Amino acid sequence: MATIKFEPFTLEGQQKSPNTGLPFPLALKTKDNWSPTVQEAVIAIQELRSENKILDLVQQHGGAILIRGLPIKTPDDYSKIAHAFGFKAHEEVGRPPLRTALAPNIKTANEGPPELPIWPHNEYGWSTINPAWIMFSALKTPNSGGQTPINSSIDLAAAIQYQAPEFYQKLLVKGVKYVYRYSVKEVKSNTGTSLFDAYGQNVLPSDSPETTRQKVEAEVRRHSNRFEWHDDGSISVTHIVPVIRKHQPTGLTTFFGNVTSAYGRSKHHGATEPPYLGDDGSYHPLPTYGDGTPIENKYLDLALSLAESSQFLLTWQEGDIVLLDNYAVMHSRSPWTGQRTVLAALWDEDGRIDDFEEGKEILKSSPRVPPVS
């Protein structure tokens, strides 16, 4: 890496990559007290991206890289540097969290209340349309808390297969069913987006109720044919997808989904019984096996415990960027006090995830209509 303007450094609590034993995450910082301008940082990232150096490093280090020392002060700074990685912007479909666009392909990460944690998950692991990469950057760090814990989805798959092979086999064969219920109005929740934020991209203020419903349903059908309207105007959308999957770059099995986050959230909000309405005013249905049978509590507890016990806690510094392989790494969020500004960027790259024959069978009933490139 002699020609590269970054050098590795050690982070407390770094773990080992499941496929190479190298540090997870890889931590890089600018070399020799170099303080780049935004344009200089863009060029440096582009050089690192050339010949797939970034992709090689990500794969070697378990799917996570932290870069420290970048001159990111504004969402626009972040956007320019993030785009230097060379990925294609991802379009969200059915977005549960409340987010605000601040710059090209840059949004707030999640505008839910700071006192509420977010549990381990892969971004859009419940959907057939998901980003290959997720990138975060910190513009402002809190007085306390606010870490971004990450853990290996590949390690989690191996741990579940070893400790609960019967659970692993059920997940492989049946997949998982998730239900997301979107209200007409936003609520104070980490899943509090409205149905219009999630599926109303093409809805106009002048549209009639019937036209509005048709446009919402057209968006829903991009990734699910299973949905139900409720008397209060909300809509429930059901997804049945594989969770035991193939991580193509490494050839290893990965646990890709939102089982752990959905369970943690339901427990936290006292929403483990129908109609799954939590104390935050939002709905938090428990995930089930793909055939609708309940996932045993002992297995839900095990999966969440394994994910949380294997986390690396990233403590942010202003200007940090973290790049995560969404198919290999789960992320979550710790509560905080003070002001915290962490922005997200989601990116696509085809060919990074595949399925076993059981998963391919599950997906036959689950549509996937991503945007036209």
C-alpha positions as CSV (number, residue, x, y, z in Angstrom):
1,M,0.0,0.0,0.0
2,A,3.0,2.3,-0.5
3,T,1.3,4.5,-3.0
4,I,-1.9,4.7,-1.0
5,K,-2.5,7.7,1.2
6,F,-4.0,5.6,4.0
7,E,-2.4,3.3,6.6
8,P,-3.9,0.7,8.9
9,F,-4.3,1.3,12.6
10,T,-5.6,-0.6,15.5
11,L,-9.0,-0.2,17.1
12,E,-9.8,-1.5,20.6
13,G,-12.0,-4.6,20.3
14,Q,-11.2,-5.5,16.7
15,Q,-12.1,-9.0,15.9
16,K,-11.0,-11.6,13.3
17,S,-12.5,-12.0,9.8
18,P,-14.2,-15.3,9.4
19,N,-12.5,-16.2,6.1
20,T,-9.0,-14.9,6.6
21,G,-8.4,-14.2,10.3
22,L,-7.4,-10.6,9.5
23,P,-8.8,-7.7,11.6
24,F,-12.5,-7.0,11.5
25,P,-13.1,-4.2,10.7
26,L,-10.1,-2.9,8.8
27,A,-9.2,0.5,10.2
28,L,-7.4,3.0,7.9
29,K,-6.3,6.5,8.6
30,T,-4.7,9.2,6.5
31,K,-0.9,8.9,6.5
32,D,1.7,11.3,7.9
33,N,-0.7,13.8,9.3
34,W,-2.1,14.4,5.8
35,S,-5.1,16.7,5.9
36,P,-6.7,16.4,2.5
37,T,-9.2,18.7,0.9
38,V,-12.5,17.2,-0.2
39,Q,-11.2,16.9,-3.8
40,E,-7.9,15.4,-2.7
41,A,-9.8,12.9,-0.6
42,V,-12.0,12.0,-3.7
43,I,-8.8,11.3,-5.7
44,A,-7.3,9.2,-2.9
45,I,-10.5,7.1,-2.6
46,Q,-10.6,6.7,-6.4
47,E,-7.0,5.5,-6.3
48,L,-7.9,3.0,-3.6
49,R,-10.9,1.9,-5.6
50,S,-8.8,1.3,-8.8
51,E,-8.1,-2.3,-9.6
52,N,-10.7,-3.3,-7.0
53,K,-8.4,-2.6,-4.1
54,I,-11.3,-1.6,-1.8
55,L,-13.3,-4.7,-2.7
56,D,-10.3,-6.9,-2.1
57,L,-9.7,-5.3,1.3
58,V,-13.4,-5.6,2.3
59,Q,-13.4,-9.3,1.5
60,Q,-10.2,-9.9,3.4
61,H,-11.4,-8.1,6.4
62,G,-14.8,-9.6,6.9
63,G,-16.8,-7.0,5.0
64,A,-16.1,-3.8,7.0
65,I,-13.7,-0.9,6.5
66,L,-13.4,2.3,8.6
67,I,-11.6,5.3,7.1
68,R,-10.6,8.1,9.5
69,G,-9.2,11.5,8.8
70,L,-11.4,12.6,5.9
71,P,-12.5,16.3,5.6
72,I,-16.2,15.6,5.9
73,K,-18.1,18.5,7.4
74,T,-21.3,18.6,5.4
75,P,-23.7,16.2,3.6
76,D,-22.3,17.5,0.3
77,D,-18.7,16.7,1.4
78,Y,-19.8,13.2,2.2
79,S,-21.7,12.7,-1.0
80,K,-18.7,13.7,-3.1
81,I,-16.4,11.3,-1.2
82,A,-18.9,8.5,-1.1
83,H,-19.4,8.6,-4.8
84,A,-15.7,8.2,-5.3
85,F,-16.1,4.6,-4.2
86,G,-17.7,4.0,-7.6
87,F,-20.9,2.2,-6.6
88,K,-24.3,2.6,-8.2
89,A,-26.9,4.3,-6.0
90,H,-29.6,2.1,-4.5
91,E,-33.3,3.0,-4.7
92,E,-35.2,2.1,-1.5
93,V,-38.5,0.3,-1.8
94,G,-40.8,0.1,1.2
95,R,-38.5,2.0,3.5
96,P,-39.5,1.4,7.2
97,P,-37.3,4.0,8.9
98,L,-37.8,7.8,8.6
99,R,-35.0,9.3,6.5
100,T,-34.4,12.7,5.0
101,A,-32.4,13.2,1.8
102,L,-29.7,15.8,2.3
103,A,-27.4,15.5,-0.7
104,P,-27.1,13.2,-3.8
105,N,-27.7,9.6,-2.4
106,I,-27.1,10.8,1.1
107,K,-29.8,10.5,3.8
108,T,-30.1,10.6,7.5
109,A,-29.5,7.1,8.8
110,N,-32.6,6.8,10.9
111,E,-34.6,9.7,12.6
112,G,-36.1,7.5,15.3
113,P,-35.7,8.8,18.9
114,P,-32.2,8.7,20.3
115,E,-33.2,6.7,23.4
116,L,-34.3,3.8,21.3
117,P,-31.7,1.2,20.2
118,I,-31.7,-0.5,16.9
119,W,-30.9,-4.3,17.0
120,P,-28.6,-6.2,14.6
121,H,-29.8,-6.5,11.1
122,N,-28.8,-6.4,7.4
123,E,-30.3,-3.5,5.5
124,Y,-33.5,-4.6,3.8
125,G,-32.8,-8.2,4.8
126,W,-36.6,-8.7,4.9
127,S,-37.1,-7.7,1.2
128,T,-36.2,-9.1,-2.2
129,I,-34.7,-5.7,-3.0
130,N,-31.7,-4.8,-0.9
131,P,-28.5,-2.8,-1.2
132,A,-25.2,-4.6,-1.6
133,W,-23.3,-1.9,0.3
134,I,-24.2,0.4,3.1
135,M,-22.0,3.4,4.0
136,F,-22.2,5.6,7.1
137,S,-20.4,8.8,8.0
138,A,-20.5,10.8,11.2
139,L,-20.8,14.6,11.0
140,K,-21.5,15.2,14.7
141,T,-20.8,12.8,17.6
142,P,-22.9,12.6,20.8
143,N,-22.0,13.3,24.4
144,S,-22.3,9.6,25.2
145,G,-23.4,6.4,23.5
146,G,-24.4,6.4,19.9
147,Q,-22.0,3.7,18.8
148,T,-22.7,1.6,15.7
149,P,-22.2,-2.0,16.6
150,I,-21.4,-4.4,13.8
151,N,-21.1,-8.2,13.6
152,S,-20.4,-10.8,11.0
153,S,-23.4,-12.4,9.4
154,I,-21.1,-15.2,8.2
155,D,-20.0,-15.9,11.8
156,L,-23.6,-15.8,12.9
157,A,-24.7,-18.4,10.3
158,A,-21.9,-20.7,11.4
159,A,-22.7,-20.2,15.1
160,I,-26.4,-21.0,14.6
161,Q,-25.7,-24.1,12.5
162,Y,-23.3,-25.3,15.3
163,Q,-25.4,-24.5,18.3
164,A,-28.9,-25.1,16.9
165,P,-28.7,-27.2,13.7
166,E,-32.5,-27.9,13.8
167,F,-33.2,-24.2,13.8
168,Y,-30.7,-23.7,11.0
169,Q,-32.4,-26.4,8.9
170,K,-35.8,-24.9,9.4
171,L,-34.6,-21.5,8.3
172,L,-32.9,-23.0,5.3
173,V,-36.0,-24.9,4.1
174,K,-38.7,-22.5,5.2
175,G,-37.2,-19.0,5.1
176,V,-38.7,-16.2,7.2
177,K,-41.9,-14.3,6.9
178,Y,-41.8,-10.6,7.9
179,V,-44.8,-8.3,8.2
180,Y,-44.4,-4.5,8.1
181,R,-47.4,-2.3,8.8
182,Y,-47.3,1.2,7.5
183,S,-49.6,3.8,9.0
184,V,-51.1,6.9,7.3
185,K,-49.2,9.2,9.7
186,E,-45.6,8.9,10.9
187,V,-45.2,8.0,14.6
188,K,-42.3,8.5,17.0
189,S,-40.5,5.2,16.3
190,N,-37.5,3.7,14.7
191,T,-39.9,2.1,12.2
192,G,-42.1,5.1,12.0
193,T,-42.3,6.0,8.3
194,S,-45.7,6.4,6.8
195,L,-47.0,4.3,3.9
196,F,-46.6,7.4,1.7
197,D,-42.9,7.7,2.6
198,A,-42.5,4.0,2.0
199,Y,-44.6,3.5,-1.2
200,G,-45.9,6.9,-2.2
201,Q,-43.2,8.1,-4.5
202,N,-45.7,8.5,-7.4
203,V,-48.7,9.8,-5.4
204,L,-49.8,13.3,-6.1
205,P,-51.7,15.6,-3.8
206,S,-54.5,15.8,-6.4
207,D,-54.9,12.0,-6.6
208,S,-58.2,10.4,-5.5
209,P,-58.2,7.8,-2.7
210,E,-58.6,5.1,-5.3
211,T,-55.7,6.3,-7.5
212,T,-53.6,6.7,-4.4
213,R,-54.2,3.2,-3.4
214,Q,-53.5,1.9,-6.9
215,K,-50.1,3.7,-7.0
216,V,-49.2,2.5,-3.5
217,E,-50.0,-1.1,-4.5
218,A,-48.0,-0.8,-7.7
219,E,-44.9,0.0,-5.6
220,V,-45.7,-2.7,-3.1
221,R,-45.9,-5.3,-5.9
222,R,-42.3,-4.6,-6.8
223,H,-41.3,-6.8,-3.9
224,S,-44.4,-8.4,-2.5
225,N,-47.8,-9.7,-3.7
226,R,-48.9,-10.2,-0.1
227,F,-50.5,-7.1,1.4
228,E,-53.7,-6.1,3.3
229,W,-55.4,-2.7,3.8
230,H,-56.8,-2.0,7.2
231,D,-59.8,0.1,8.3
232,D,-57.6,2.8,9.7
233,G,-56.0,3.3,6.2
234,S,-52.8,1.5,7.1
235,I,-51.3,-1.3,5.0
236,S,-49.6,-4.5,6.1
237,V,-47.0,-5.9,3.6
238,T,-45.8,-9.5,4.0
239,H,-42.4,-10.8,2.8
240,I,-41.3,-14.4,2.6
241,V,-37.6,-14.6,1.9
242,P,-34.5,-16.8,2.5
243,V,-32.3,-16.0,5.5
244,I,-29.7,-18.8,5.1
245,R,-27.9,-17.6,1.9
246,K,-24.7,-17.8,-0.1
247,H,-22.1,-15.0,0.2
248,Q,-20.7,-15.1,-3.3
249,P,-17.3,-13.3,-2.8
250,T,-16.2,-15.7,-0.1
251,G,-18.3,-18.8,-0.9
252,L,-19.4,-18.9,2.7
253,T,-22.9,-19.2,4.2
254,T,-24.4,-16.0,5.6
255,F,-27.3,-15.2,7.8
256,F,-29.0,-12.4,5.9
257,G,-32.1,-10.9,7.4
258,N,-33.9,-8.9,10.1
259,V,-35.0,-11.7,12.5
260,T,-32.8,-10.4,15.3
261,S,-33.8,-6.8,14.9
262,A,-37.5,-7.5,14.6
263,Y,-37.5,-9.7,17.6
264,G,-35.5,-7.2,19.7
265,R,-37.8,-4.4,18.7
266,S,-41.0,-6.3,19.4
267,K,-39.7,-7.3,22.9
268,H,-38.6,-3.7,23.7
269,H,-42.0,-2.2,22.8
270,G,-44.1,-4.9,24.4
271,A,-45.5,-6.0,21.1
272,T,-45.0,-9.7,21.1
273,E,-48.8,-10.5,20.9
274,P,-51.4,-9.6,18.3
275,P,-52.0,-7.0,17.0
276,Y,-48.3,-6.2,17.8
277,L,-49.0,-2.6,18.6
278,G,-46.1,-1.2,20.7
279,D,-45.9,1.4,23.3
280,D,-44.4,3.7,20.7
281,G,-47.6,3.7,18.6
282,S,-46.1,1.6,15.8
283,Y,-46.7,-2.0,14.9
284,H,-43.9,-4.6,15.4
285,P,-45.1,-8.0,14.3
286,L,-42.8,-10.9,15.2
287,P,-41.1,-12.7,12.3
288,T,-42.2,-16.3,11.7
289,Y,-41.0,-19.2,9.6
290,G,-41.9,-18.7,6.0
291,D,-44.9,-21.1,6.3
292,G,-46.3,-18.9,9.0
293,T,-45.5,-21.2,12.0
294,P,-44.0,-19.4,15.0
295,I,-40.3,-19.3,15.4
296,E,-39.6,-20.8,18.9
297,N,-38.7,-18.2,21.5
298,K,-35.6,-20.1,22.5
299,Y,-34.3,-19.8,18.9
300,L,-35.2,-16.1,18.7
301,D,-33.3,-15.5,22.0
302,L,-30.4,-17.5,20.7
303,A,-30.0,-15.7,17.4
304,L,-30.2,-12.2,19.1
305,S,-27.8,-13.3,21.8
306,L,-25.3,-14.6,19.4
307,A,-25.5,-11.5,17.2
308,E,-25.1,-9.1,20.1
309,S,-22.3,-11.0,21.8
310,S,-20.2,-10.9,18.7
311,Q,-20.5,-7.2,18.0
312,F,-17.6,-4.8,17.5
313,L,-18.7,-1.4,18.9
314,L,-17.7,1.4,16.5
315,T,-17.2,4.7,18.4
316,W,-17.5,7.5,15.9
317,Q,-15.1,10.4,15.3
318,E,-16.3,13.3,13.1
319,G,-15.5,12.7,9.4
320,D,-15.3,8.9,9.8
321,I,-16.6,6.7,6.9
322,V,-17.6,3.1,7.4
323,L,-18.2,0.8,4.4
324,L,-20.1,-2.4,5.1
325,D,-20.8,-5.4,2.8
326,N,-24.5,-5.6,3.6
327,Y,-24.5,-9.4,2.8
328,A,-21.7,-10.1,5.2
329,V,-22.1,-7.7,8.1
330,M,-25.0,-6.7,10.3
331,H,-25.2,-3.3,12.0
332,S,-27.2,-1.8,14.8
333,R,-27.3,1.4,16.9
334,S,-26.8,2.3,20.5
335,P,-28.9,5.0,22.3
336,W,-27.1,8.3,23.0
337,T,-27.3,11.6,24.7
338,G,-26.5,14.9,23.1
339,Q,-26.5,15.5,19.4
340,R,-25.5,12.8,16.9
341,T,-25.5,13.1,13.1
342,V,-24.8,10.0,11.2
343,L,-25.7,9.9,7.5
344,A,-26.2,6.8,5.3
345,A,-25.6,6.0,1.7
346,L,-26.9,2.8,0.1
347,W,-25.4,1.2,-3.0
348,D,-26.0,-1.6,-5.5
349,E,-23.8,-4.2,-6.9
350,D,-25.1,-7.3,-8.6
351,G,-23.7,-10.8,-8.0
352,R,-22.8,-10.6,-4.4
353,I,-25.5,-12.8,-3.0
354,D,-26.9,-16.2,-4.1
355,D,-29.2,-18.9,-2.7
356,F,-29.3,-22.6,-2.0
357,E,-31.9,-24.6,-3.9
358,E,-34.2,-24.2,-0.9
359,G,-33.9,-20.4,-1.0
360,K,-34.5,-20.3,-4.7
361,E,-37.7,-22.2,-4.2
362,I,-38.8,-19.7,-1.5
363,L,-38.1,-16.8,-3.9
364,K,-40.4,-18.2,-6.6
365,S,-43.4,-16.6,-4.8
366,S,-41.6,-13.3,-4.0
367,P,-41.3,-10.7,-6.8
368,R,-38.3,-8.6,-7.3
369,V,-38.6,-5.5,-9.6
370,P,-35.7,-3.2,-9.0
371,P,-35.4,0.1,-10.8
372,V,-34.3,0.1,-14.4
373,S,-30.6,1.1,-14.6
